[in-house]
Amino acid sequence: EQRILQDILADPEARRSPLVWSIVVLVLPVCEEILFRGALYGGLRRLLHPVAAVLVSALLFAVLHGNVVSLLLPVTALGVVLALLYERTASLTTPILFHALHNGLTLAFASLSPDGAPAP
C-alpha cells in the first residue's frame, strides 16, 4: 500500500482521480482488514496471547507495506490500533472504517501539498 500511495502522490492526475480515491479509501482498507485482522490476527489470536498476536500481526502489517525503515514504526503503530479495535469490537467494521479514514486523510493531506508529500 505504501508503494501504491507513493506512486499516486507522484502523479498529480492520480491524486485527483475518483477511481484512485475509491481504491485507496474503500477497496484497500476492506481487503487489508479482512486479510490482516480477520485472517492473520484471528489465527494468531487463537495461538498466542492477545498482546503477542497484536504485536506480531502489526509488525507483519508494517513489513508487508514496504521496506522503508522510517515507516516501520508508524505503520506498526497503525497495525496495533487496528488490531485493538478489532479485539475490542469483535467486528471488522470498526478497523475498516478507521483504516479508510486514515487512508482518506493521508491522501487528502498529500493531495493538498504541491509536491505530493504528506503535510506535517
N, C-alpha and C positions, 0 to 999 in steps of 0.2 A: 504494500500500500504506500509506503514512503517513496519508493521509486516512482510509482504512478503519480503521486502528488507532486514530486519534483518535476516530472515531465510536463504535467499540466501547468504548473506555475511558470515554467519556462516559455510557455506558448500563450500569448495574450488571447488568441481565438479560443483556445480550450478553456481558459478561465471564464469566458463569457458563455460557454455552451450549456444550454439546458440539459442536454444528454449527459455531459460530463458531470454536472451538478447532481443529476439523478443517480448516476452510478456511484459517485463518491459519498453522497449523503444518504442514499437509500439502499442500494444494492450491496455495496461493500460491508456496511455495518451488519446487515441481516446475515450475509454469508459468513462473515468472520465470527459473529456471535454464536451462530449455530455450530461452527467448527470449534472455536476456541473455548467457549463457555459451555455449550451444550455437550459436545462430544469429548473434548480433551479434559476440561476441568471436571466434567461429570464423571469421567472414567477415573481420573486421578483422585477425586474425592472419595471414591469407593475403596481405593487402595491406600491412601495416605491420610495423615492428619489434615484437617481443613487448612491450617496455616501453610503446611508444606504444599498442598495442592494449589492454593492460591499463588504462592511464590513460583512454583515450577511452571504453572500454566502462564503466568505473567511474563516470566523470563523467556519462555518459548515464543510467546506472542511478540515480544520485542525483537528477538533474534530473527524471526521469520519476516519481520517488517523491514529488514535491511541490515547492512553491515556497517552502518555509520555509528561509530562508538559514541559520539556525542548525543545520539538519540536513544541509546540503550536505557539510560536511567528514566527519562521522561516517558518513553513508551512502556517500559516495565511498570512504572507507576500507574499509567493508564490501565494496563492489564490488571493490576491489583484492584483498582477501583471497580472495573467492570466485573471481575470475579466476585468481589464482595457484594456488589449489587445483585448479582445472580444468587449468591449464597443467602443473602438477606430476604430476597423476594421469592425465591424458588421459581422464578419465571424469567425467560429470556427477553421479555418485553422491555423491562427497565434498562438492562445493559444495551439493548439495541437502540433505544431512544437516546440514551446518554452518548453512545458511540456516534450516532447520527448527528447529534448536537455538536459534539466535539469536531467531527469532520466538517460540518457546515460552517462552524465558526472559524476553524483553521483556514478553510478555503475562502471564506468571506474576507478575513483579515489579509490574507495573502493577495487576494484579488484587488484589494484597495491599495496595496503597495505598488508603486510604479515599477519596481524591478521584480515583482512577484515573490519577494521574500516575505515570510510571515512577519507581521507587525509585532513589536515588543509588547 
